[in-house]
Amino acid sequence: MTRYALAVDVGGTKMEAALVSDEGVLVNGSRSRSATGRAATPASLDAAVVQVVTHALAQLPEGTGLVGAGVGSAGPIDRPAGQILPVNMPQALGYPLADAVRRAASEIVRADVPTVFGHDGGALALAESWLGATRDAKASLSIVVSTGVGGGFVIGGQYIPGASGNAGHLGQVRREGGLTLEQIASGPASAAWAQTQGWTGSTGEDLARDAASGDRIARAAIERSAREVGQALADAATLVDLDMIAIGGGFSRVSDDYIDLVQQALIASAAHDYSRRARVVRSGLGDEGPLIGAAALVLR
């Protein structure tokens, strides 16, 4: 009999939920979202949880049970306490997300719903290891390069959360000049750097368009981002002995060769043969990845 998990993914702009089968397939019609945003409060998040969880569980096939709920959230988080500590939702600091999801789901199905909580980067890494691009890896890192930069580790098929649940915050490692990787290589940061060089666009999409049309500054911004990401990944591969790294997120698609540029920078920067062998690949999952990963927290 097919097993189902409730998956909830929370980020700085939206909360999503869906039902996911034990084959990693979203149940048709079960996915919905609710806005979060910088003004989010515990009360608004409570309402959002009830809204998306109710919608998802209404699609639970008749005669089947719910294995549990998996919850992934943008960090930082306090995994042991089940709380989120989001820098982009300051009024929600300490919000008990795991308990809110468990309570809402349990009331709907009239039974206690086991709930597993994790960092969204770790959830995505678990999804990639289960069904995506890193299925054959012994030790992998999956990252997102988008508005922010973050990720998570899977080693031997197991999600590695770290002491507080925040392992994989690659975007917050310091690079040259004291800036974080995110402050250099994310989409908004790359566009801002290009503007300081005389470029007149404003977004990552503009960079992609202008670089494809031959704009040298736009192309330089893309290469700068890929170089910094590759160098940071070389450090990660050296430290953790990774054999595969999957990259997703909107800005990773800014050019057709972005993944190749990252791989080249990793090889050029890595200190040892074993870390130079780490293979950089494009994420194998689309925008369903975070929900599949949240479900995997309880299904895997």
C-alpha positions in Angstrom: 0.0 0.0 0.0 1.2 3.5 -0.9 2.3 5.6 2.0 1.8 9.3 2.1 3.5 12.2 4.0 2.5 15.8 4.5 5.2 18.1 3.2 5.6 21.7 4.3 8.2 24.1 3.0 8.6 27.6 4.5 10.7 30.4 3.0 10.9 34.1 3.2 8.2 34.8 0.7 5.9 31.8 0.9 4.8 28.7 2.7 3.8 25.6 0.6 2.4 22.3 1.4 1.5 19.1 -0.5 0.9 15.4 0.0 3.8 13.3 -1.3 3.7 9.5 -1.9 6.5 7.2 -0.8 7.6 7.2 -4.5 8.3 10.9 -4.2 5.3 12.0 -6.3 3.1 14.9 -5.3 -0.6 14.1 -5.1 -2.6 16.0 -7.7 -4.4 19.0 -6.4 -2.8 18.8 -2.9 -0.2 21.6 -3.4 -1.0 25.1 -2.3 0.8 28.1 -1.0 0.3 31.1 1.3 2.4 34.3 1.5 4.8 34.9 4.3 7.1 37.9 3.9 9.0 40.3 6.1 5.9 41.3 8.0 5.0 37.7 9.0 4.0 37.2 12.6 3.3 34.1 14.7 -0.4 34.7 14.1 -0.1 35.1 10.3 2.1 32.0 10.2 -0.5 30.0 12.3 -3.1 31.0 9.7 -0.9 30.0 6.8 -0.1 26.6 8.4 -3.8 25.8 8.9 -4.6 27.0 5.3 -2.0 24.9 3.4 -2.2 21.9 5.7 -6.0 21.7 5.4 -5.8 22.0 1.6 -3.2 19.2 1.3 -4.9 16.8 3.7 -8.2 17.2 1.9 -6.6 15.2 -0.9 -5.5 12.3 1.2 -6.7 9.2 -0.7 -9.6 7.5 1.1 -8.6 4.4 3.1 -5.0 5.4 3.4 -3.1 6.7 6.5 -0.6 9.5 6.9 2.9 8.4 7.8 3.7 11.8 9.2 4.7 15.3 8.3 8.0 16.6 7.1 8.8 20.3 7.5 11.6 22.2 5.9 12.3 25.8 6.6 14.8 28.5 5.5 17.3 29.1 8.3 18.6 29.6 10.7 16.5 27.1 12.6 16.6 25.4 16.0 15.9 21.9 15.0 15.8 20.3 18.5 13.3 23.0 19.6 11.3 22.9 16.3 11.7 26.7 15.9 12.6 29.0 13.1 15.0 31.9 13.6 14.6 33.7 10.2 16.6 36.8 9.4 14.0 37.8 6.8 11.0 37.4 9.1 12.1 39.2 12.2 8.7 39.2 14.0 8.6 35.4 13.7 11.8 34.8 15.6 11.4 31.6 17.6 8.1 30.6 16.0 7.4 26.9 16.8 6.8 25.8 13.2 7.1 22.0 13.8 4.5 22.1 16.6 2.2 24.3 14.5 2.3 21.8 11.6 1.9 18.8 13.9 -1.1 20.4 15.7 -2.9 21.4 12.6 -2.4 18.0 10.9 -3.3 16.1 14.0 -6.6 18.0 14.4 -7.6 17.2 10.8 -6.8 13.5 10.8 -7.8 13.1 14.4 -4.6 11.3 15.3 -1.2 12.3 16.4 0.9 13.0 13.3 4.7 12.4 13.8 6.5 15.5 12.6 10.2 15.7 11.4 11.7 19.2 11.1 14.8 20.3 9.2 16.6 23.0 7.4 15.3 23.5 3.8 18.8 23.0 2.4 19.1 19.7 4.1 15.7 18.7 2.9 16.6 19.6 -0.7 19.9 17.6 -0.4 17.9 14.6 0.8 15.5 14.9 -2.2 18.4 15.1 -4.6 20.0 12.0 -3.0 16.7 10.1 -3.1 15.4 10.9 -6.6 17.6 13.6 -8.1 21.1 14.3 -9.4 23.1 12.9 -6.5 21.5 9.4 -6.3 24.9 7.7 -7.0 26.9 9.9 -4.6 28.6 8.6 -1.5 28.9 12.1 0.0 27.0 15.0 -1.6 26.2 18.7 -1.2 23.2 20.2 -2.8 23.0 24.0 -3.0 20.7 26.7 -4.3 22.0 29.8 -6.0 19.2 32.3 -6.2 18.1 35.3 -4.1 20.2 33.6 -1.5 22.7 30.8 -1.3 22.2 27.7 0.9 22.5 24.0 0.9 22.7 20.7 2.8 24.8 17.5 3.1 23.9 13.9 2.6 26.5 11.3 3.4 25.8 7.6 3.0 22.2 8.3 2.1 21.7 10.2 5.4 20.8 13.8 5.9 23.4 15.5 8.1 21.7 18.2 10.1 24.5 19.3 12.4 24.1 20.1 16.1 21.3 22.7 15.6 20.0 21.6 12.2 21.9 24.3 10.2 24.6 22.3 8.4 25.0 23.5 4.8 24.8 27.2 5.2 27.4 27.7 2.5 26.1 31.1 1.6 27.2 32.5 5.0 30.9 31.4 4.7 33.3 34.3 4.5 35.1 35.1 1.3 37.6 37.7 0.2 37.1 41.1 1.8 35.0 39.7 4.6 31.9 39.4 2.5 29.8 36.2 2.6 29.4 34.0 -0.5 25.8 35.1 -0.7 26.8 38.8 -0.7 29.0 38.1 -3.7 27.5 35.3 -5.7 23.7 35.5 -5.3 21.5 36.9 -8.1 20.8 40.3 -6.4 24.5 40.6 -5.4 25.7 39.9 -8.9 23.3 42.4 -10.4 24.4 45.0 -7.8 28.1 44.4 -8.6 27.4 44.8 -12.3 25.8 48.1 -11.7 28.9 49.4 -10.0 30.7 48.5 -13.2 28.4 50.6 -15.3 25.7 48.1 -16.2 22.2 49.6 -16.4 20.1 46.5 -15.8 18.6 45.5 -12.4 17.8 41.8 -12.1 19.3 38.4 -12.6 17.0 38.0 -15.6 18.4 41.2 -17.0 22.0 39.8 -16.5 21.1 36.6 -18.4 19.5 38.5 -21.3 22.4 41.0 -21.6 25.1 38.5 -21.3 23.5 36.4 -24.0 23.5 39.5 -26.2 27.2 40.0 -25.6 27.3 42.6 -22.8 30.8 42.2 -21.3 29.8 43.5 -17.8 26.8 41.2 -17.5 29.0 38.3 -18.5 31.7 39.3 -16.1 29.1 39.3 -13.2 28.0 35.8 -14.1 31.6 34.5 -14.3 32.4 36.2 -10.9 29.5 34.5 -9.3 30.4 31.1 -10.7 34.1 31.5 -9.7 33.2 32.4 -6.1 30.8 29.5 -5.9 33.3 27.1 -7.3 36.0 28.2 -4.9 33.7 27.8 -1.9 32.7 24.4 -3.2 36.4 23.4 -3.5 36.7 24.2 0.2 33.6 22.2 1.1 34.8 19.3 -1.0 38.2 19.4 0.7 36.7 19.6 4.1 34.0 16.9 3.8 35.4 14.8 0.9 32.5 15.2 -1.4 32.1 13.3 -4.6 29.1 15.1 -6.1 27.6 18.6 -5.8 24.2 19.5 -7.2 23.3 23.1 -8.0 19.8 24.5 -8.4 18.0 27.8 -8.0 17.1 30.5 -10.4 20.4 32.2 -10.8 22.2 28.9 -11.5 20.3 29.1 -14.9 21.6 32.6 -15.7 23.8 31.1 -18.4 23.9 27.7 -20.1 27.5 27.2 -19.0 27.1 28.3 -15.3 27.6 24.8 -14.0 30.6 24.3 -16.2 32.1 27.5 -14.9 31.6 26.4 -11.3 33.2 23.1 -12.0 36.2 24.8 -13.6 36.7 27.1 -10.6 36.4 24.2 -8.2 39.1 22.2 -10.1 41.4 25.3 -10.3 41.0 26.1 -6.6 40.9 22.6 -4.9 43.9 21.8 -2.8 44.0 18.0 -3.4 43.3 15.4 -6.1 40.3 14.0 -4.1 38.6 17.3 -3.9 39.3 18.2 -7.5 37.4 15.0 -8.4 34.2 16.3 -6.9 31.7 16.5 -9.8 29.4 19.5 -10.1 26.0 18.7 -11.7 22.7 20.6 -12.3 19.9 19.8 -9.8 17.8 16.9 -11.0 14.6 18.2 -9.5 12.5 21.2 -10.4 10.5 23.4 -8.2 9.0 20.3 -6.5 12.3 19.5 -4.9 11.8 21.4 -1.6 8.5 19.6 -1.0 9.8 16.2 -2.0 12.7 16.9 0.4 10.4 17.9 3.2 8.5 14.7 2.7 11.7 12.7 2.6 12.5 13.8 6.1 9.8 11.5 7.3 9.6 9.0 4.5 13.3 8.1 4.2 
